[in-house]
Amino acid sequence: MATVSPGLVRVTIHAGRNRQVRRMCAAVGHDVLDLVRVAIGDLTLGALTSGEWRRLGPEELALLGHPPRGRQKKTATGRVR
């Protein structure tokens, strides 16, 4: 946990559980008013603002471990694997 400014900290975790950051902060006496995820692995939020979205490109999907679009295999029941 690193202090960015008074009342603002940056936390980096590598694997998280539900409400883990809130519990970690509570354990050291900090209330959490807002959480902002800025990255998942090597994929960063970039210049997107709150409520904004865009489709991910093939390279970004690969960062998340997804197969390239159009190359997904379907099972006999129609599920994508």
Buried (B, 14 or more C-beta within 10 A) or exposed (E): EEEEEEEEBEEEEEEEEEEEBEEBBEEEEEEBEEEEEEEEEEBEEEEEEEEEEEEBEEEBBBBEEEEEEEEEEEEEEEEEE
